[in-house]
């Protein structure tokens, strides 16, 4: 089970709480491994590890999930807890400000529970170090007092499973990474997997979706389930207000045009990034800093949300001297 809102309030700031609660919209989130589409190799490894752990009556070893936003890290954490029949506590790296925050959460875990830390790369160093002994020895080393009278107290913890999620594996320190028994990389999804997710969610949302419309939406969803779900909901709104609620291929196409999502799934910001590099910086190379300032977007947003897809599409290159557009980007924008 996911934690309830009172639990969030104790651990997170209002903004973080809202962000994570939005992520945990139960309706479209698969609740078991069988309903989690794609990522077959990860699912197979997880299924085996969970079965083996259950056979030994042990919690599953700590799991690190890394990959771009919206690919299913939070969803998988929820599924692992559900399949193991344990509770999950959800928090995020930046929400853990003091060692006491982490100690309070850890000491409240029951045997086997899952602690999910989103954006684990943004945890501060002191907290990270406390986590080492918690992960390895299931104990908390707390320093009591100051100066020469300071002592370390070791507080035992129940055996638990830490599931960490990150979009930036390279920002995770070696010692933290090494303490995970499983490290899984979630990849962009194949179009037929996205199509399956869209079709399944159309049933959940009780939307009449034509097969060709499902294919079209899938082809413009940036290979990302979260984007597919968002587009499906916006297109449903459009079909209900402008038409009879049925999503045919032409209705989907009109709605996507209205949403400024082009045939490659690029939106306004993607095009702005490419156009800025081409027009202001002669195709690059341009540093991320300068580029973000030129388009008035946060550096982290450009790097985490936009770049990975543009790189995947072969429209952008990351070089040691900065970002460069490719011929494909020029051709695509010229044909716009
Ligand atoms: P992340 O934590 O990686 O940012 P989430 O787990 O929040 O991503 O997933 C975003 C949305 O996409 C969720 O609402 C979930 O319903 C959906 N989703 C993600 N992965 C899958 C999948 N493999 N199958 C079906 N739906 C998925």
py3Dmol code that shows the C-alpha trace and the ligand (Angstrom):
import py3Dmol

protein = """\
ATOM      1  CA  UNK A   1       0.000   0.000   0.000  1.00  0.00           C
ATOM      2  CA  UNK A   2       1.115   3.565  -0.653  1.00  0.00           C
ATOM      3  CA  UNK A   3       1.347   5.777   2.391  1.00  0.00           C
ATOM      4  CA  UNK A   4      -1.554   8.080   3.155  1.00  0.00           C
ATOM      5  CA  UNK A   5      -1.457  11.867   2.989  1.00  0.00           C
ATOM      6  CA  UNK A   6      -0.702  12.366   6.700  1.00  0.00           C
ATOM      7  CA  UNK A   7       2.493  10.394   6.185  1.00  0.00           C
ATOM      8  CA  UNK A   8       3.479  12.660   3.310  1.00  0.00           C
ATOM      9  CA  UNK A   9       2.873  15.727   5.446  1.00  0.00           C
ATOM     10  CA  UNK A  10       5.321  14.576   8.055  1.00  0.00           C
ATOM     11  CA  UNK A  11       8.108  13.927   5.586  1.00  0.00           C
ATOM     12  CA  UNK A  12       7.641  16.358   2.716  1.00  0.00           C
ATOM     13  CA  UNK A  13       7.169  20.042   2.052  1.00  0.00           C
ATOM     14  CA  UNK A  14       3.788  20.978   0.468  1.00  0.00           C
ATOM     15  CA  UNK A  15       5.341  21.281  -3.019  1.00  0.00           C
ATOM     16  CA  UNK A  16       7.086  17.932  -2.780  1.00  0.00           C
ATOM     17  CA  UNK A  17       3.925  16.387  -1.383  1.00  0.00           C
ATOM     18  CA  UNK A  18       1.861  17.656  -4.302  1.00  0.00           C
ATOM     19  CA  UNK A  19       4.435  16.473  -6.798  1.00  0.00           C
ATOM     20  CA  UNK A  20       4.575  12.968  -5.407  1.00  0.00           C
ATOM     21  CA  UNK A  21       0.831  12.667  -4.822  1.00  0.00           C
ATOM     22  CA  UNK A  22       0.326  13.627  -8.471  1.00  0.00           C
ATOM     23  CA  UNK A  23       2.678  10.828  -9.414  1.00  0.00           C
ATOM     24  CA  UNK A  24       0.683   8.367  -7.345  1.00  0.00           C
ATOM     25  CA  UNK A  25      -2.587   8.719  -9.189  1.00  0.00           C
ATOM     26  CA  UNK A  26      -3.776   5.212  -8.631  1.00  0.00           C
ATOM     27  CA  UNK A  27      -6.092   4.798 -11.613  1.00  0.00           C
ATOM     28  CA  UNK A  28      -3.588   4.478 -14.459  1.00  0.00           C
ATOM     29  CA  UNK A  29      -0.824   2.955 -12.402  1.00  0.00           C
ATOM     30  CA  UNK A  30      -0.361  -0.796 -12.915  1.00  0.00           C
ATOM     31  CA  UNK A  31      -0.715  -2.609  -9.590  1.00  0.00           C
ATOM     32  CA  UNK A  32       1.083  -5.874 -10.386  1.00  0.00           C
ATOM     33  CA  UNK A  33       4.109  -6.992 -12.379  1.00  0.00           C
ATOM     34  CA  UNK A  34       1.930  -8.648 -15.040  1.00  0.00           C
ATOM     35  CA  UNK A  35       0.260  -5.324 -15.806  1.00  0.00           C
ATOM     36  CA  UNK A  36       3.562  -3.469 -16.031  1.00  0.00           C
ATOM     37  CA  UNK A  37       4.105  -3.304 -19.783  1.00  0.00           C
ATOM     38  CA  UNK A  38       7.547  -3.840 -21.387  1.00  0.00           C
ATOM     39  CA  UNK A  39      10.937  -3.744 -19.605  1.00  0.00           C
ATOM     40  CA  UNK A  40      10.781  -7.543 -19.812  1.00  0.00           C
ATOM     41  CA  UNK A  41      14.291  -8.219 -18.601  1.00  0.00           C
ATOM     42  CA  UNK A  42      13.831  -6.132 -15.463  1.00  0.00           C
ATOM     43  CA  UNK A  43      10.491  -7.798 -14.767  1.00  0.00           C
ATOM     44  CA  UNK A  44      11.984 -11.255 -15.149  1.00  0.00           C
ATOM     45  CA  UNK A  45      14.889 -10.514 -12.801  1.00  0.00           C
ATOM     46  CA  UNK A  46      12.583  -8.916 -10.267  1.00  0.00           C
ATOM     47  CA  UNK A  47      10.096 -11.782 -10.373  1.00  0.00           C
ATOM     48  CA  UNK A  48      12.873 -14.280  -9.658  1.00  0.00           C
ATOM     49  CA  UNK A  49      14.377 -12.210  -6.844  1.00  0.00           C
ATOM     50  CA  UNK A  50      11.006 -11.631  -5.217  1.00  0.00           C
ATOM     51  CA  UNK A  51      10.119 -15.300  -5.374  1.00  0.00           C
ATOM     52  CA  UNK A  52      13.479 -16.327  -3.953  1.00  0.00           C
ATOM     53  CA  UNK A  53      13.225 -13.742  -1.159  1.00  0.00           C
ATOM     54  CA  UNK A  54       9.721 -14.888  -0.295  1.00  0.00           C
ATOM     55  CA  UNK A  55      10.919 -18.495  -0.222  1.00  0.00           C
ATOM     56  CA  UNK A  56      13.566 -17.525   2.343  1.00  0.00           C
ATOM     57  CA  UNK A  57      11.116 -15.279   4.185  1.00  0.00           C
ATOM     58  CA  UNK A  58      13.508 -12.374   3.678  1.00  0.00           C
ATOM     59  CA  UNK A  59      12.970  -8.896   2.232  1.00  0.00           C
ATOM     60  CA  UNK A  60      14.176  -8.425  -1.340  1.00  0.00           C
ATOM     61  CA  UNK A  61      17.638  -6.828  -1.591  1.00  0.00           C
ATOM     62  CA  UNK A  62      17.874  -3.057  -2.102  1.00  0.00           C
ATOM     63  CA  UNK A  63      16.902  -1.941  -5.601  1.00  0.00           C
ATOM     64  CA  UNK A  64      18.188   1.044  -7.580  1.00  0.00           C
ATOM     65  CA  UNK A  65      16.053   2.146 -10.533  1.00  0.00           C
ATOM     66  CA  UNK A  66      17.469   4.657 -12.942  1.00  0.00           C
ATOM     67  CA  UNK A  67      16.120   6.158 -16.123  1.00  0.00           C
ATOM     68  CA  UNK A  68      14.396   9.190 -17.537  1.00  0.00           C
ATOM     69  CA  UNK A  69      11.334  10.723 -15.872  1.00  0.00           C
ATOM     70  CA  UNK A  70       8.006   9.002 -16.519  1.00  0.00           C
ATOM     71  CA  UNK A  71       9.389   5.558 -17.424  1.00  0.00           C
ATOM     72  CA  UNK A  72       7.887   3.776 -14.414  1.00  0.00           C
ATOM     73  CA  UNK A  73      10.343   3.919 -11.492  1.00  0.00           C
ATOM     74  CA  UNK A  74       7.733   4.930  -8.887  1.00  0.00           C
ATOM     75  CA  UNK A  75       5.255   2.477 -10.355  1.00  0.00           C
ATOM     76  CA  UNK A  76       7.729  -0.407 -10.118  1.00  0.00           C
ATOM     77  CA  UNK A  77       8.512   0.456  -6.481  1.00  0.00           C
ATOM     78  CA  UNK A  78       4.801   0.284  -5.671  1.00  0.00           C
ATOM     79  CA  UNK A  79       4.478  -3.036  -7.488  1.00  0.00           C
ATOM     80  CA  UNK A  80       7.430  -4.565  -5.629  1.00  0.00           C
ATOM     81  CA  UNK A  81       5.880  -3.622  -2.272  1.00  0.00           C
ATOM     82  CA  UNK A  82       2.497  -4.958  -3.332  1.00  0.00           C
ATOM     83  CA  UNK A  83       3.848  -8.242  -4.648  1.00  0.00           C
ATOM     84  CA  UNK A  84       5.935  -8.705  -1.500  1.00  0.00           C
ATOM     85  CA  UNK A  85       2.846  -7.926   0.604  1.00  0.00           C
ATOM     86  CA  UNK A  86       4.530  -5.116   2.549  1.00  0.00           C
ATOM     87  CA  UNK A  87       3.982  -1.389   3.154  1.00  0.00           C
ATOM     88  CA  UNK A  88       5.793   1.295   1.202  1.00  0.00           C
ATOM     89  CA  UNK A  89       6.974   4.647   2.560  1.00  0.00           C
ATOM     90  CA  UNK A  90       7.604   7.270  -0.071  1.00  0.00           C
ATOM     91  CA  UNK A  91       9.999  10.168   0.204  1.00  0.00           C
ATOM     92  CA  UNK A  92      12.475  12.067  -1.953  1.00  0.00           C
ATOM     93  CA  UNK A  93      16.160  12.968  -1.629  1.00  0.00           C
ATOM     94  CA  UNK A  94      15.596  16.723  -1.237  1.00  0.00           C
ATOM     95  CA  UNK A  95      12.886  16.142   1.417  1.00  0.00           C
ATOM     96  CA  UNK A  96      15.374  14.509   3.768  1.00  0.00           C
ATOM     97  CA  UNK A  97      16.949  17.615   5.221  1.00  0.00           C
ATOM     98  CA  UNK A  98      18.193  16.375   8.580  1.00  0.00           C
ATOM     99  CA  UNK A  99      19.490  13.011   9.797  1.00  0.00           C
ATOM    100  CA  UNK A 100      16.507  13.011  12.162  1.00  0.00           C
ATOM    101  CA  UNK A 101      14.120  12.973   9.175  1.00  0.00           C
ATOM    102  CA  UNK A 102      15.668   9.757   7.894  1.00  0.00           C
ATOM    103  CA  UNK A 103      15.991   8.242  11.373  1.00  0.00           C
ATOM    104  CA  UNK A 104      12.290   8.859  12.038  1.00  0.00           C
ATOM    105  CA  UNK A 105      11.270   7.118   8.832  1.00  0.00           C
ATOM    106  CA  UNK A 106      13.661   4.188   9.202  1.00  0.00           C
ATOM    107  CA  UNK A 107      12.785   3.491  12.818  1.00  0.00           C
ATOM    108  CA  UNK A 108       9.095   3.308  11.908  1.00  0.00           C
ATOM    109  CA  UNK A 109       9.531   0.643   9.235  1.00  0.00           C
ATOM    110  CA  UNK A 110       8.216  -2.844   9.905  1.00  0.00           C
ATOM    111  CA  UNK A 111      10.109  -5.946   8.856  1.00  0.00           C
ATOM    112  CA  UNK A 112      10.228  -6.232   5.073  1.00  0.00           C
ATOM    113  CA  UNK A 113       8.773  -2.773   4.388  1.00  0.00           C
ATOM    114  CA  UNK A 114       9.888  -0.810   1.358  1.00  0.00           C
ATOM    115  CA  UNK A 115      11.348   2.670   1.678  1.00  0.00           C
ATOM    116  CA  UNK A 116      11.183   4.453  -1.671  1.00  0.00           C
ATOM    117  CA  UNK A 117      13.512   7.429  -2.086  1.00  0.00           C
ATOM    118  CA  UNK A 118      12.864   9.311  -5.299  1.00  0.00           C
ATOM    119  CA  UNK A 119      15.665  11.521  -6.674  1.00  0.00           C
ATOM    120  CA  UNK A 120      18.082   9.715  -4.411  1.00  0.00           C
ATOM    121  CA  UNK A 121      20.994  11.557  -6.085  1.00  0.00           C
ATOM    122  CA  UNK A 122      19.781  14.762  -4.409  1.00  0.00           C
ATOM    123  CA  UNK A 123      20.189  13.483  -0.853  1.00  0.00           C
ATOM    124  CA  UNK A 124      22.777  15.355   1.175  1.00  0.00           C
ATOM    125  CA  UNK A 125      26.081  13.699   2.068  1.00  0.00           C
ATOM    126  CA  UNK A 126      25.535  13.423   5.835  1.00  0.00           C
ATOM    127  CA  UNK A 127      22.226  11.661   5.342  1.00  0.00           C
ATOM    128  CA  UNK A 128      23.725   9.440   2.688  1.00  0.00           C
ATOM    129  CA  UNK A 129      26.383   8.298   5.139  1.00  0.00           C
ATOM    130  CA  UNK A 130      23.778   7.402   7.748  1.00  0.00           C
ATOM    131  CA  UNK A 131      22.001   5.390   5.098  1.00  0.00           C
ATOM    132  CA  UNK A 132      25.102   3.224   4.511  1.00  0.00           C
ATOM    133  CA  UNK A 133      24.882   1.408   7.843  1.00  0.00           C
ATOM    134  CA  UNK A 134      21.099   1.279   7.604  1.00  0.00           C
ATOM    135  CA  UNK A 135      21.345  -0.480   4.238  1.00  0.00           C
ATOM    136  CA  UNK A 136      24.198  -2.781   5.139  1.00  0.00           C
ATOM    137  CA  UNK A 137      23.801  -3.630   8.815  1.00  0.00           C
ATOM    138  CA  UNK A 138      20.163  -2.621   9.391  1.00  0.00           C
ATOM    139  CA  UNK A 139      21.331  -0.259  12.108  1.00  0.00           C
ATOM    140  CA  UNK A 140      21.450   3.479  12.618  1.00  0.00           C
ATOM    141  CA  UNK A 141      24.659   5.012  13.925  1.00  0.00           C
ATOM    142  CA  UNK A 142      23.704   8.196  15.708  1.00  0.00           C
ATOM    143  CA  UNK A 143      26.193  10.589  17.264  1.00  0.00           C
ATOM    144  CA  UNK A 144      25.024  11.873  20.632  1.00  0.00           C
ATOM    145  CA  UNK A 145      26.616  14.913  22.260  1.00  0.00           C
ATOM    146  CA  UNK A 146      29.416  17.139  21.033  1.00  0.00           C
ATOM    147  CA  UNK A 147      33.190  17.408  21.369  1.00  0.00           C
ATOM    148  CA  UNK A 148      35.137  15.000  23.570  1.00  0.00           C
ATOM    149  CA  UNK A 149      32.015  13.553  25.203  1.00  0.00           C
ATOM    150  CA  UNK A 150      30.371  12.679  21.878  1.00  0.00           C
ATOM    151  CA  UNK A 151      29.424   9.009  21.545  1.00  0.00           C
ATOM    152  CA  UNK A 152      28.023   6.899  18.755  1.00  0.00           C
ATOM    153  CA  UNK A 153      24.861   4.999  19.546  1.00  0.00           C
ATOM    154  CA  UNK A 154      23.899   2.055  17.376  1.00  0.00           C
ATOM    155  CA  UNK A 155      20.162   1.622  17.012  1.00  0.00           C
ATOM    156  CA  UNK A 156      18.965  -1.626  15.429  1.00  0.00           C
ATOM    157  CA  UNK A 157      16.410  -1.449  12.617  1.00  0.00           C
ATOM    158  CA  UNK A 158      14.011  -3.965  11.120  1.00  0.00           C
ATOM    159  CA  UNK A 159      15.247  -5.525   7.876  1.00  0.00           C
ATOM    160  CA  UNK A 160      13.819  -3.405   5.077  1.00  0.00           C
ATOM    161  CA  UNK A 161      14.218  -2.864   1.339  1.00  0.00           C
ATOM    162  CA  UNK A 162      15.421   0.473   0.052  1.00  0.00           C
ATOM    163  CA  UNK A 163      14.283   1.326  -3.452  1.00  0.00           C
ATOM    164  CA  UNK A 164      16.109   4.331  -4.826  1.00  0.00           C
ATOM    165  CA  UNK A 165      15.121   6.103  -8.033  1.00  0.00           C
ATOM    166  CA  UNK A 166      17.296   8.473 -10.006  1.00  0.00           C
ATOM    167  CA  UNK A 167      17.444  10.138 -13.374  1.00  0.00           C
ATOM    168  CA  UNK A 168      21.179  10.722 -12.946  1.00  0.00           C
ATOM    169  CA  UNK A 169      23.122   7.614 -12.069  1.00  0.00           C
ATOM    170  CA  UNK A 170      26.435   9.468 -12.530  1.00  0.00           C
ATOM    171  CA  UNK A 171      25.612  11.752  -9.593  1.00  0.00           C
ATOM    172  CA  UNK A 172      25.307   8.815  -7.212  1.00  0.00           C
ATOM    173  CA  UNK A 173      28.415   8.153  -5.136  1.00  0.00           C
ATOM    174  CA  UNK A 174      30.201   4.812  -5.578  1.00  0.00           C
ATOM    175  CA  UNK A 175      29.644   3.634  -1.978  1.00  0.00           C
ATOM    176  CA  UNK A 176      25.895   4.237  -2.237  1.00  0.00           C
ATOM    177  CA  UNK A 177      25.612   2.537  -5.617  1.00  0.00           C
ATOM    178  CA  UNK A 178      27.540  -0.487  -4.384  1.00  0.00           C
ATOM    179  CA  UNK A 179      25.057  -1.076  -1.579  1.00  0.00           C
ATOM    180  CA  UNK A 180      22.222  -1.899  -3.969  1.00  0.00           C
ATOM    181  CA  UNK A 181      21.790  -5.590  -4.728  1.00  0.00           C
ATOM    182  CA  UNK A 182      19.902  -4.778  -7.930  1.00  0.00           C
ATOM    183  CA  UNK A 183      20.577  -1.915 -10.323  1.00  0.00           C
ATOM    184  CA  UNK A 184      18.053  -1.622 -13.147  1.00  0.00           C
ATOM    185  CA  UNK A 185      18.108   0.787 -16.060  1.00  0.00           C
ATOM    186  CA  UNK A 186      14.642   1.626 -17.401  1.00  0.00           C
ATOM    187  CA  UNK A 187      14.874   2.265 -21.132  1.00  0.00           C
ATOM    188  CA  UNK A 188      12.602   4.242 -23.437  1.00  0.00           C
ATOM    189  CA  UNK A 189       9.653   2.019 -24.488  1.00  0.00           C
ATOM    190  CA  UNK A 190       9.032   0.434 -27.881  1.00  0.00           C
ATOM    191  CA  UNK A 191       6.040   2.005 -29.709  1.00  0.00           C
ATOM    192  CA  UNK A 192       4.036  -1.255 -29.466  1.00  0.00           C
ATOM    193  CA  UNK A 193       4.465  -1.231 -25.676  1.00  0.00           C
ATOM    194  CA  UNK A 194       3.283   2.388 -25.462  1.00  0.00           C
ATOM    195  CA  UNK A 195       0.343   1.438 -27.672  1.00  0.00           C
ATOM    196  CA  UNK A 196      -0.545  -1.373 -25.287  1.00  0.00           C
ATOM    197  CA  UNK A 197      -0.430   1.035 -22.323  1.00  0.00           C
ATOM    198  CA  UNK A 198      -2.651   3.525 -24.177  1.00  0.00           C
ATOM    199  CA  UNK A 199      -5.194   0.859 -25.142  1.00  0.00           C
ATOM    200  CA  UNK A 200      -5.339  -0.484 -21.620  1.00  0.00           C
ATOM    201  CA  UNK A 201      -5.766   2.991 -20.145  1.00  0.00           C
ATOM    202  CA  UNK A 202      -8.456   3.850 -22.664  1.00  0.00           C
ATOM    203  CA  UNK A 203     -10.431   0.933 -21.208  1.00  0.00           C
ATOM    204  CA  UNK A 204      -9.772   2.144 -17.639  1.00  0.00           C
ATOM    205  CA  UNK A 205     -10.831   5.678 -18.550  1.00  0.00           C
ATOM    206  CA  UNK A 206     -13.841   4.299 -20.490  1.00  0.00           C
ATOM    207  CA  UNK A 207     -12.809   6.068 -23.690  1.00  0.00           C
ATOM    208  CA  UNK A 208     -13.764   4.784 -27.114  1.00  0.00           C
ATOM    209  CA  UNK A 209     -10.403   4.782 -28.894  1.00  0.00           C
ATOM    210  CA  UNK A 210      -9.946   3.592 -32.464  1.00  0.00           C
ATOM    211  CA  UNK A 211      -7.005   1.273 -33.049  1.00  0.00           C
ATOM    212  CA  UNK A 212      -5.364   3.634 -35.562  1.00  0.00           C
ATOM    213  CA  UNK A 213      -5.739   6.531 -33.097  1.00  0.00           C
ATOM    214  CA  UNK A 214      -3.967   4.485 -30.403  1.00  0.00           C
ATOM    215  CA  UNK A 215      -1.090   3.874 -32.828  1.00  0.00           C
ATOM    216  CA  UNK A 216      -0.907   7.565 -33.707  1.00  0.00           C
ATOM    217  CA  UNK A 217      -0.837   8.690 -30.066  1.00  0.00           C
ATOM    218  CA  UNK A 218       1.821   6.059 -29.292  1.00  0.00           C
ATOM    219  CA  UNK A 219       4.017   7.348 -32.100  1.00  0.00           C
ATOM    220  CA  UNK A 220       3.973  10.829 -30.543  1.00  0.00           C
ATOM    221  CA  UNK A 221       4.432   9.912 -26.889  1.00  0.00           C
ATOM    222  CA  UNK A 222       8.233  10.264 -26.680  1.00  0.00           C
ATOM    223  CA  UNK A 223       8.494   6.507 -25.932  1.00  0.00           C
ATOM    224  CA  UNK A 224       7.379   7.435 -22.388  1.00  0.00           C
ATOM    225  CA  UNK A 225       4.312   6.075 -20.541  1.00  0.00           C
ATOM    226  CA  UNK A 226       3.724   9.268 -18.546  1.00  0.00           C
ATOM    227  CA  UNK A 227       3.576  11.313 -21.756  1.00  0.00           C
ATOM    228  CA  UNK A 228       1.254   8.738 -23.352  1.00  0.00           C
ATOM    229  CA  UNK A 229      -1.124   8.939 -20.375  1.00  0.00           C
ATOM    230  CA  UNK A 230      -1.090  12.725 -20.419  1.00  0.00           C
ATOM    231  CA  UNK A 231      -1.779  12.908 -24.149  1.00  0.00           C
ATOM    232  CA  UNK A 232      -4.561  10.340 -23.887  1.00  0.00           C
ATOM    233  CA  UNK A 233      -6.298  12.431 -21.216  1.00  0.00           C
ATOM    234  CA  UNK A 234      -5.921  15.705 -23.149  1.00  0.00           C
ATOM    235  CA  UNK A 235      -7.171  14.055 -26.350  1.00  0.00           C
ATOM    236  CA  UNK A 236     -10.117  12.594 -24.437  1.00  0.00           C
ATOM    237  CA  UNK A 237     -11.033  16.135 -23.299  1.00  0.00           C
ATOM    238  CA  UNK A 238     -10.779  17.371 -26.870  1.00  0.00           C
ATOM    239  CA  UNK A 239     -12.901  14.512 -28.232  1.00  0.00           C
ATOM    240  CA  UNK A 240     -15.584  15.093 -25.583  1.00  0.00           C
ATOM    241  CA  UNK A 241     -15.798  18.855 -26.066  1.00  0.00           C
ATOM    242  CA  UNK A 242     -15.306  19.157 -29.833  1.00  0.00           C
ATOM    243  CA  UNK A 243     -16.776  15.823 -30.956  1.00  0.00           C
ATOM    244  CA  UNK A 244     -18.875  12.957 -29.635  1.00  0.00           C
ATOM    245  CA  UNK A 245     -16.187  11.618 -27.290  1.00  0.00           C
ATOM    246  CA  UNK A 246     -14.912   8.983 -29.722  1.00  0.00           C
ATOM    247  CA  UNK A 247     -11.196   9.200 -30.464  1.00  0.00           C
ATOM    248  CA  UNK A 248     -10.754   8.414 -34.142  1.00  0.00           C
ATOM    249  CA  UNK A 249      -7.428   8.888 -35.918  1.00  0.00           C
ATOM    250  CA  UNK A 250      -8.482  12.267 -37.306  1.00  0.00           C
ATOM    251  CA  UNK A 251      -9.754  13.491 -33.909  1.00  0.00           C
ATOM    252  CA  UNK A 252      -6.457  12.393 -32.312  1.00  0.00           C
ATOM    253  CA  UNK A 253      -4.516  14.130 -35.067  1.00  0.00           C
ATOM    254  CA  UNK A 254      -6.473  17.400 -34.661  1.00  0.00           C
ATOM    255  CA  UNK A 255      -6.046  17.297 -30.887  1.00  0.00           C
ATOM    256  CA  UNK A 256      -2.297  16.691 -31.177  1.00  0.00           C
ATOM    257  CA  UNK A 257      -2.030  19.626 -33.587  1.00  0.00           C
ATOM    258  CA  UNK A 258      -3.879  21.799 -31.074  1.00  0.00           C
ATOM    259  CA  UNK A 259      -1.488  20.609 -28.355  1.00  0.00           C
ATOM    260  CA  UNK A 260       1.459  21.541 -30.612  1.00  0.00           C
ATOM    261  CA  UNK A 261       2.812  17.995 -30.569  1.00  0.00           C
ATOM    262  CA  UNK A 262       4.364  17.290 -33.959  1.00  0.00           C
ATOM    263  CA  UNK A 263       4.743  13.997 -35.829  1.00  0.00           C
ATOM    264  CA  UNK A 264       7.928  13.135 -33.928  1.00  0.00           C
ATOM    265  CA  UNK A 265       6.326  13.914 -30.573  1.00  0.00           C
ATOM    266  CA  UNK A 266       8.280  17.170 -30.197  1.00  0.00           C
ATOM    267  CA  UNK A 267       6.565  20.006 -28.348  1.00  0.00           C
ATOM    268  CA  UNK A 268       7.133  23.765 -28.271  1.00  0.00           C
ATOM    269  CA  UNK A 269      10.088  23.581 -25.887  1.00  0.00           C
ATOM    270  CA  UNK A 270      11.857  20.876 -27.916  1.00  0.00           C
ATOM    271  CA  UNK A 271      11.504  22.978 -31.040  1.00  0.00           C
ATOM    272  CA  UNK A 272      12.639  26.076 -29.181  1.00  0.00           C
ATOM    273  CA  UNK A 273      15.780  24.237 -28.039  1.00  0.00           C
ATOM    274  CA  UNK A 274      16.607  23.091 -31.559  1.00  0.00           C
ATOM    275  CA  UNK A 275      15.727  26.431 -33.194  1.00  0.00           C
ATOM    276  CA  UNK A 276      17.796  28.357 -30.657  1.00  0.00           C
ATOM    277  CA  UNK A 277      20.881  26.193 -31.237  1.00  0.00           C
ATOM    278  CA  UNK A 278      20.455  26.488 -34.994  1.00  0.00           C
ATOM    279  CA  UNK A 279      19.615  30.185 -35.214  1.00  0.00           C
ATOM    280  CA  UNK A 280      21.503  31.743 -32.312  1.00  0.00           C
ATOM    281  CA  UNK A 281      24.510  29.436 -32.115  1.00  0.00           C
ATOM    282  CA  UNK A 282      24.904  28.291 -35.717  1.00  0.00           C
ATOM    283  CA  UNK A 283      24.064  24.688 -34.836  1.00  0.00           C
ATOM    284  CA  UNK A 284      26.373  24.638 -31.781  1.00  0.00           C
ATOM    285  CA  UNK A 285      28.318  23.595 -29.894  1.00  0.00           C
ATOM    286  CA  UNK A 286      26.742  25.572 -27.082  1.00  0.00           C
ATOM    287  CA  UNK A 287      27.043  24.950 -23.345  1.00  0.00           C
ATOM    288  CA  UNK A 288      23.999  23.789 -21.412  1.00  0.00           C
ATOM    289  CA  UNK A 289      24.236  26.869 -19.208  1.00  0.00           C
ATOM    290  CA  UNK A 290      24.095  29.315 -22.111  1.00  0.00           C
ATOM    291  CA  UNK A 291      21.419  27.324 -23.913  1.00  0.00           C
ATOM    292  CA  UNK A 292      19.140  27.188 -20.848  1.00  0.00           C
ATOM    293  CA  UNK A 293      19.531  30.925 -20.296  1.00  0.00           C
ATOM    294  CA  UNK A 294      18.733  31.637 -23.953  1.00  0.00           C
ATOM    295  CA  UNK A 295      15.456  29.695 -23.825  1.00  0.00           C
ATOM    296  CA  UNK A 296      14.610  30.733 -20.226  1.00  0.00           C
ATOM    297  CA  UNK A 297      14.295  27.165 -18.915  1.00  0.00           C
ATOM    298  CA  UNK A 298      15.982  25.596 -15.875  1.00  0.00           C
ATOM    299  CA  UNK A 299      19.185  23.752 -16.763  1.00  0.00           C
ATOM    300  CA  UNK A 300      17.986  20.648 -14.937  1.00  0.00           C
ATOM    301  CA  UNK A 301      14.695  20.654 -16.873  1.00  0.00           C
ATOM    302  CA  UNK A 302      16.493  20.877 -20.206  1.00  0.00           C
ATOM    303  CA  UNK A 303      18.958  18.172 -19.214  1.00  0.00           C
ATOM    304  CA  UNK A 304      16.495  15.746 -17.628  1.00  0.00           C
ATOM    305  CA  UNK A 305      13.226  16.235 -19.504  1.00  0.00           C
ATOM    306  CA  UNK A 306      14.055  17.434 -23.018  1.00  0.00           C
ATOM    307  CA  UNK A 307      17.570  16.410 -23.988  1.00  0.00           C
ATOM    308  CA  UNK A 308      17.318  12.637 -23.540  1.00  0.00           C
ATOM    309  CA  UNK A 309      14.487  12.361 -26.054  1.00  0.00           C
ATOM    310  CA  UNK A 310      16.102  14.729 -28.572  1.00  0.00           C
ATOM    311  CA  UNK A 311      19.302  12.688 -28.307  1.00  0.00           C
ATOM    312  CA  UNK A 312      17.360   9.428 -28.631  1.00  0.00           C
ATOM    313  CA  UNK A 313      15.694  10.833 -31.778  1.00  0.00           C
ATOM    314  CA  UNK A 314      19.103  11.699 -33.230  1.00  0.00           C
ATOM    315  CA  UNK A 315      18.348  15.422 -33.368  1.00  0.00           C
ATOM    316  CA  UNK A 316      20.785  16.559 -30.700  1.00  0.00           C
ATOM    317  CA  UNK A 317      24.311  15.551 -29.795  1.00  0.00           C
ATOM    318  CA  UNK A 318      26.082  16.018 -26.489  1.00  0.00           C
ATOM    319  CA  UNK A 319      29.753  16.722 -27.176  1.00  0.00           C
ATOM    320  CA  UNK A 320      32.558  17.695 -24.775  1.00  0.00           C
ATOM    321  CA  UNK A 321      32.304  21.266 -26.111  1.00  0.00           C
ATOM    322  CA  UNK A 322      28.520  21.525 -25.753  1.00  0.00           C
ATOM    323  CA  UNK A 323      25.239  20.656 -27.442  1.00  0.00           C
ATOM    324  CA  UNK A 324      24.960  20.454 -31.225  1.00  0.00           C
ATOM    325  CA  UNK A 325      22.007  19.960 -33.527  1.00  0.00           C
ATOM    326  CA  UNK A 326      22.163  17.293 -36.234  1.00  0.00           C
ATOM    327  CA  UNK A 327      21.138  17.293 -39.891  1.00  0.00           C
ATOM    328  CA  UNK A 328      17.979  15.431 -38.885  1.00  0.00           C
ATOM    329  CA  UNK A 329      16.977  18.354 -36.655  1.00  0.00           C
ATOM    330  CA  UNK A 330      17.591  20.849 -39.464  1.00  0.00           C
ATOM    331  CA  UNK A 331      15.547  18.741 -41.907  1.00  0.00           C
ATOM    332  CA  UNK A 332      12.747  18.242 -39.417  1.00  0.00           C
ATOM    333  CA  UNK A 333      12.420  21.922 -38.584  1.00  0.00           C
ATOM    334  CA  UNK A 334      12.726  22.959 -42.235  1.00  0.00           C
ATOM    335  CA  UNK A 335       9.789  20.690 -43.033  1.00  0.00           C
ATOM    336  CA  UNK A 336       7.685  22.043 -40.158  1.00  0.00           C
TER     337      UNK A 336
END
"""
ligand_1 = """\
27
LIG
P 8.901 7.686 -12.874
O 8.799 7.374 -11.405
O 9.951 6.906 -13.584
O 9.010 9.165 -13.154
P 6.159 6.751 -12.919
O 6.299 5.433 -12.261
O 5.601 7.877 -12.109
O 7.538 7.212 -13.569
O 5.254 6.511 -14.234
C 4.558 7.550 -14.866
C 3.187 7.043 -15.322
O 3.376 6.135 -16.395
C 2.429 6.306 -14.234
O 1.193 6.931 -14.031
C 2.183 4.918 -14.746
O 0.799 4.704 -14.804
C 2.668 4.927 -16.159
N 3.582 3.803 -16.425
C 4.930 3.837 -16.261
N 5.469 2.674 -16.637
C 4.463 1.887 -17.050
C 4.410 0.553 -17.576
N 5.517 -0.174 -17.768
N 3.202 0.038 -17.877
C 2.089 0.785 -17.715
N 2.072 2.054 -17.242
C 3.250 2.609 -16.919
"""
view = py3Dmol.view(width=600, height=400)
view.addModel(protein, "pdb")
view.setStyle({"model": 0}, {"cartoon": {"style": "trace"}})
view.addModel(ligand_1, "xyz")
view.setStyle({"model": 1}, {"stick": {}})
view.zoomTo()
view.show()
